[in-house]
Amino acid sequence: MSLQRVITDEHDLQIAPVFAQRIDEDVVPKGRLPENPMPAGVAAGIVQSRLLLDGRAALNLATFCTTAAEPELERIYAETASINLMNREEYPASSQIEQECINALADLWHDDDGRFIGCSTSGSSEAAMLSGLAMLRRWRERGGTGRPNMVFGTHVHVCWPKFCNFWDVEARMVPLAEGRTVLDPALTAEAVDENTIGVVAVLGSTQDGRYDPVAEIAAALDDVAATRGVDVPLHVDAASGGFVAPFLDVDFAWDFALPRVVSINASGHKFGLVYPGSGWCLWRDPEYLPESLIFDCNVLGGHHPTFTLNFSRPASGVIAQYYQFLRNGMAGYQLVAQRCQEVARHVAKGIQAFGSYEVISDGEDLPVVAFRLRDPEGLGFTVYHLSEALKGDGWHVPAYSLPPNLEHVDVIRVVCRQGFTLDLAARFLESMAKHTERLASHPFPLPEATTVPTFKD
């Protein structure tokens, strides 16, 4: 008869690390601190064993975030994690690297007069909050009264409705339409008034990867200014596209080359090729970032202006971004973007060839493929069933409904990031073919299947 210990506390978790054993206590508490310290190897073994159920990053086609990096970049992360970016007095080199990255982005996004100002952030969600706050404060300081509003499409990232909710700004959301999953310039112009603090255009929707027609939106707002006297700034949410469009879509006008564009945000941790969380926000001129929002901090020595929502944070993301700028250069980023787009086109053609699916976006903007079933009732399954089935082969792809007025359209999205090679794409298409055939030949109605939408920043 084997000896057993009965666990009486439901908060206890019995853990046996694979390569390390604790001989003094065989139960590790769950949800509370253990009474005593443990050897580093044991703690690490427990952490590793608890992460075994996480998915494989290489097969995660849902996230836009970078999931793989070179060993050299991994070392940079480890070596710079302890550097507090806010402590510019102690870490002047890190502060200088941040400014050089901002300069590089301003040059990439065609701010040619040198009057730009910017900052690094923990990601595009923080950058959105900062740019929204700048527009809100500027509107108020210019005499805005009444309730402020912001205009954007229903396809924007959730950070924009969150901004409006947090700061009591009316969200005027322009709906999509059948055959149009981008922001309509004419409807945008109709929605703005003297209380509009700004318009947000998206350079790469998380829904389907499409670019909003930024130049046409800017022209529509120029016309509003000329005919109605309402001068509305335009912000571009380039969370993903800011590191794609400059290298793939050089003739597509979207950045500071358009005078109406006053600010841009981007995520370094997406196609910028660094790990979460890293982001950037730039304004074309200091006049668009009111000085009343900037605080002077001297608690760490010296005087340092600060505007970001976070105070202390590691310099790792900024220094990693600098590494990638050096490592890749213009030609390297272009090559990465081209390879991602090549894979997206291959996936789109493969899915279209099945005949059961309609491709909504084929990777021509962001390297993203979105598709829906042509006849789910006739086939007897939905994209939610397909998403669940693909998990059996390790693939994580999100299924979700499009925003109003396209909520009746259910799609699956595949993000083709660096690391998702043509070989992996071929394996993915094989899984698609297998599960499409299996689900379509199912002899009885399938149970309802739903997944939580995944619009990762």
C-alpha angles and dihedrals in degrees: 000000000000121000115243134186116219114224107218099173112078089206091061120098120199108221128176109189111221097232102022135049131198110220097186098055129013099190122073116198118242118218097009138065117272116245096242139027120261134207115281092240092054093049091048091049091053092049091049093048091051091053095054092095093058115106126257110267094217091060095046104108093166102074128074090202125108111259103175136045140173119269090249090059091046088056091050090055092050094046097047102039091099095053111104104214091203092061095081093161093062097034106038093153092058090048090051091049089053091054092048090053090051090050091050092051092048089053091046091051095048103251094156103168095066095231095114125126127194150153141208118249140188089260143313093295091064090041089054091052091050095047091046091050090050091053092045095050093044091051091052095046090052090058102271114168134180123036113330121229137194125208124216141133125274087245096069123118114273090251090079098055086043091056091051091047095047096048100035095248119150110245108219101194118194109214125231122237139210106289093011121085096162135077113284112227096210094049089047091055090049091052098054125088139157090292095055109115093190150323123246121212119189123225097200119003118226086222098064109342095253123148119233112236092256097176092050091048090050090050091050090052090047088056091049089053092049098045104030103024093236110134108199121182120226123222121193118214098208094166091144105006095056089078095038111040096057089058103036106024104040092156094052109101113217113119140068090309083082108073091212091063107090102168141017134193129196138176115237088194094065120051088343083082101230130113125264130310110038128117144157137214124190133183120202092224135010089243088075092057105059114223089226088074095055120088127200113226125193103160091106094046128277124032117288127176114227132187105155121109091234122063113189115032136146120272090221096103094049094046091045089053090052089051091053092048089053094040097050110021119184094307094048095051089047091052092050092049092047092051092049091050091047090055091047092053090049092051092046093052091047093051092045089053092060089071094215096086138064114214111223097181124017104191097269092128111024113006089259129126121203123179142166137201115267094214113008093170093051093045093046098230141073136222087260090061089048092050091052092046093052090056087068088068092044097259117134112202123157124234117199145144122262120247125267127328090023098048089123089067114088116195144174120223128207118194112203104207131168107291095037095105131188088257092055089044089056090052090049092052089050089055089047092053093047096050094040090057094043095048093045092052095047105135096219138031114288120234117255112278127192134168132200111259112252114208098159122188 
